[in-house]
C-alpha cells in the first residue's frame, strides 16, 4: 500500500474516532437545548432528536417569572471577582514561593496544598459563623472571597510551576538594565508566564461560575442567588419543569462556553507548558 | 442626679422598645415551599394577610427541597436561627434530640387551634412536649388513571398484588404504556426507600421493629421485594426513574397506577386539568393495604429571635380559613381538621376515598425505620444499597436481604 494512502486512512480513522467522541461529549448540551425548545413531551419513544416543534416560551417564562437576569449578573460578579482576587493573590504568593526560598518555604508550600484536603462540608459551619460575624453572610463579595479561598491553593501551585520555569538570570539581566526587582517581575516575568496566568484566570472564573455548595450555604436571599443555586429552584419537592430548567441551564452554560472558546488556545498552551516542567 | 439620668435612660430604652414593637419585627421563615406553585401561593397569600394584620414583616427564604435540611441545619448551627420554619418529618427526631426546637404547647394553647390539630401531632411529641405542628399530612396510597386501565380492558381497580401484576401486563401489551411505575433511581435514596416501605408494610412487615430488631430478611420482605423486582425484570415498570420523572410520566398519561400521595393530584390539576375526571385515589393492592403518611411540620427553633411573633404567624397559618384553602386549593390534607364545601366534595369525590384510606389503613408517619428515628438516613441508605444490588441482578432477593440483615445488625451494634 502506498505509504501516503495508508497515512490518509489512519488519519481518517482517527478523525472519525475524534468526531464520535466529540459527538458523545457534545450530546448532553445538544439534548439540553432540544429539551428547552421542544413543544412535545420529553417522554416519547422514539425520542425526538430533532425538535418536533420549536418554541422559546420557556426562555420568556423564566425571564418573566424568575429573577434569572439578576442571578446571571450576580454570577458574573462572583466569578469575575473570584478570578480577579485569586489571580492577584496567586501571582504574588507564587512568585514569592518561587524566588524567595528559605528553610520554611517548602513546608509552607506543602501546607498551602493541605487546605485542599479538607472537604467543603467539613468547614462549612465554621466558615458560616466567621462570615456571619464579619457581615459577609448573604453577600456576593463574601461569596467571592470564599470561592477565592478554595481555588487559591491550586492557583498558587500552578503559577509557582510557571515561575520556577523562568530562569532567574532573565530577571537579573533586566535589573542590570535598570529595572527594580518589582519592575523585572511585572515587565519580564509576568509576560513570560502569560499562559499560566490565563490558566489561573480561566480556572478561577469557571470555579466561581459553577460553584454551588458555598453559594447555597452563604447566600440566603433570592436576590443574591447565583445561577447555580437558581437552577436548583426549578426542582420542587414533587415537580420539575424540565423545559424551563433546561432553558436556564442553556443560559448558565453559554457564557462559560464562550469564555472557554476565547481562552482555550492559551489554556492548552499553559497546561502543557506546566506539564513539561522539570 | 445619677438616679435621674439612669431613670431617663431607662425610660428612653423602654420607649424605644415600645416603639420598635409597634413597628413590628421581621420574621425569618425559610421553607422549600415558597416558590412551589400553588403551595407557594398559599404561603404568600396567608403571609400577606398576617403582615397586614400584625404589622410584622416576613422574610420568606426559599431553599430548594433537595438542600433544605443541610442548609437550614448549617444556618442554625452557625447562629442564623430562623423564627419559624417548615420541616420534613425525617428532620424532627434528630432536631428534637439535639435540643434545637422550642416547645410549642403554650403557643398551641394561646393560638386556640389545639383541638383541631390532626392526631399526627403526636409524632412531634417527646415526653408529652410538642415540638412541631403538622403543616400537611397525607397518605401515600394509589393514584390511578382509570381511562388507561379501561383501554387495557380493566374495569376494576386491582386489589391484590396478583391483580396489579395482571393489570400491568395488560396495560403494557394493549396500550404500550406502563401499568405501574415507581421510583428506582438509586441516586435519590429517599424515594426508593419510601417505595420499599410501601411494599414491606404492605406485606405485613417492616425493615425493623420499634425495639430496634432488624427484620430485613423477614420472609414477608423477601416476598414483597421479589414482587418489586419482578415488575422491573419483566419490563412492566420503567427502570431508572426518579420520583419526579415517574410522576411526570403519569401526568403524561403513560402510567396507569402509582403508589403516590394527593400531591400528584395537585400536579395533575395544575398541568392537565382535563385528566382529573379519569383519576382516582385508591387502596394499595397489597395484602395489608398499608398507607404510609407523609407530610411536613411547622417548627420554631429554640433560639429563634422572635418566638412570640413566630407563634402569631403559626397561629395565622393554622386558622380555619387558611386550613380550608389548603385542602380545597391544594387538594392535600392540612395540619388541622378542615370543613370542605359540599361543592368541593362533589367535584373531588376521591378526597373522601383518601380520608377513608388514611383512617382504615394507617401505615405510620414519616419515612424513618422503627427504632431508628435519629439514624434513619444511614439506615435508609443501607437498605437502598441492598436494593440496588437486588434490582440490578447482582444479588438474588434472598441473598441481598440476608446480606442487608447482617450489615444492619453490625451497624446497629455500633450505635
Interface residues (C-beta under 8 A of the other chain):
Chain A: X41 X42 X43 X124 X125 X128 X129 X132 X137 X216 X217 X220 X221 X222 X232 X233 X235 X236 X237 X238 X239 X240 X242
Chain B: X32 X33 X35 X36 X37 X59 X61 X62 X64 X65 X66 X67 X70 X71 X74 X75 X77 X78 X79 X80 X243 X244 X247 X248 X249 X252 X254 X263 X264 X266 X267
